[in-house]
C-alpha cells in the first residue's frame, strides 16, 4: 500500500502488522464520520494483500 496522509488517523505497517492510530487528541480521539471514512479507506487499500496480518487500533 502506498503511503497516504490522513487527517484523523495514522497508519503504518510494522512487521506485516497494520497499525492504525487514532489521531485526534484534542477531541480525546472521539470517532467522527471523516475518521471512520479514513479507517475504511485503509481497509479497502489493504484488501487482498496477503502479507498483511491483523490490524491493531491504538
FIVEX-957034 format. One record per residue: x negated, y, z negated of N, C-alpha, C in turn. Coordinates in steps of 0.2 Angstrom, whole numbers, padded with zeros to 4 digits. Each point is the difference from the previous one (the first is absolute). Layout:
<pts>
    nxx    nyy    nzz   caxx   cayy   cazz    cxx    cyy    czz
      X      Y      Z      X      Y      Z      X      Y      Z
...
</pts>
This chain:
<pts>
    nxx    nyy    nzz   caxx   cayy   cazz    cxx    cyy    czz
  -0004  -0006   0000   0004   0006   0000  -0004   0006   0000
   0001   0005   0004  -0004   0006   0001   0002   0004  -0007
  -0005   0004  -0001   0001   0004  -0006   0005   0006   0001
   0005   0001  -0004   0005   0005   0000   0000   0004  -0006
   0001   0006   0001   0001   0004  -0006   0007   0001  -0002
   0002  -0001  -0006   0007   0001  -0002   0000   0005  -0005
   0006   0003  -0001   0001   0006  -0005   0001  -0003  -0007
   0003  -0005  -0001   0003  -0003  -0006  -0003  -0006  -0003
  -0004  -0004   0004  -0003  -0006  -0002  -0007   0000   0003
  -0004  -0004  -0003  -0007  -0002   0002   0000  -0007   0002
  -0003  -0002   0005   0000  -0007   0002  -0007  -0002   0002
  -0003  -0006  -0002  -0006  -0002   0002   0000  -0008  -0001
  -0005  -0003   0004  -0001  -0007  -0001  -0006  -0001  -0004
   0001  -0005  -0005  -0006  -0002  -0004   0000  -0007   0000
  -0006  -0003   0003   0000  -0007   0001   0006  -0004   0002
   0003   0003   0006   0006  -0003   0003   0006   0001  -0004
   0000   0004  -0005   0006   0001  -0004   0002   0007   0001
   0006   0001   0002   0002   0007   0001   0002   0003  -0006
  -0002   0007  -0001   0001   0003  -0006   0004   0007   0001
   0006   0001  -0002   0004   0006   0001   0000   0003  -0007
  -0002   0006   0000   0000   0004  -0006   0005   0006   0001
   0004   0001  -0005   0005   0005   0000  -0004   0007  -0002
   0001   0005   0004  -0004   0006   0000   0004   0006  -0001
   0005   0000  -0005   0003   0006  -0002   0000   0002  -0007
  -0006   0000  -0003  -0001   0001  -0007   0004   0006  -0003
   0001   0005   0004   0003   0006  -0003   0008  -0002  -0001
   0002  -0005   0003   0007  -0002  -0001   0001  -0007  -0003
  -0006  -0002  -0003   0000  -0006  -0004   0001  -0006   0005
  -0002   0001   0006   0001  -0005   0005   0007  -0003   0001
   0005   0005  -0001   0007  -0002   0001   0000  -0002   0008
   0004  -0005   0001   0002  -0002   0007   0004   0005   0003
  -0001   0002   0006   0004   0004   0004   0001  -0003   0007
   0004   0003   0004   0001  -0003   0007  -0006   0000   0004
  -0004   0006   0001  -0006   0000   0004  -0005  -0005  -0003
  -0001  -0001  -0006  -0005  -0005  -0003   0002  -0007   0002
   0007  -0001   0000   0002  -0007   0002  -0001  -0001   0007
   0001   0005   0004  -0002  -0001   0007  -0007  -0001   0002
  -0004   0003  -0004  -0008  -0001   0000  -0001  -0008  -0001
   0003  -0002  -0006  -0001  -0007  -0002   0002  -0005   0006
   0006   0002   0002   0002  -0005   0006  -0004   0001   0006
  -0003   0006   0001  -0005   0000   0006  -0006  -0004  -0001
  -0002  -0001  -0006  -0006  -0004  -0002   0002  -0007   0002
   0006  -0002  -0003   0002  -0007   0001   0001  -0002   0008
   0003   0005   0003   0000  -0001   0008  -0006   0000   0003
  -0005   0003  -0002  -0007   0001   0003  -0004  -0007  -0001
   0001  -0003  -0006  -0003  -0006  -0001   0003  -0006   0001
   0007   0000   0002   0004  -0006   0002  -0004  -0003   0006
  -0001  -0007  -0001  -0003  -0004   0005  -0007  -0001  -0001
  -0003   0004  -0004  -0008   0000  -0001  -0001  -0006  -0005
  -0003  -0005   0002  -0001  -0006  -0004  -0005   0000  -0006
  -0004   0005   0001  -0006   0000  -0005   0002   0005  -0006
   0006   0003   0000   0001   0004  -0006   0005  -0004  -0004
  -0002   0000  -0007   0004  -0004  -0005   0004   0005  -0004
   0002  -0002  -0006   0005   0004  -0003  -0002   0007  -0001
   0006   0004   0000  -0001   0007  -0001   0001   0002  -0008
  -0004   0004  -0002   0000   0002  -0007   0002   0007  -0001
   0005   0001  -0004   0003   0007  -0001  -0004   0003  -0006
  -0002   0006   0000  -0003   0003  -0006   0003   0006  -0002
</pts>
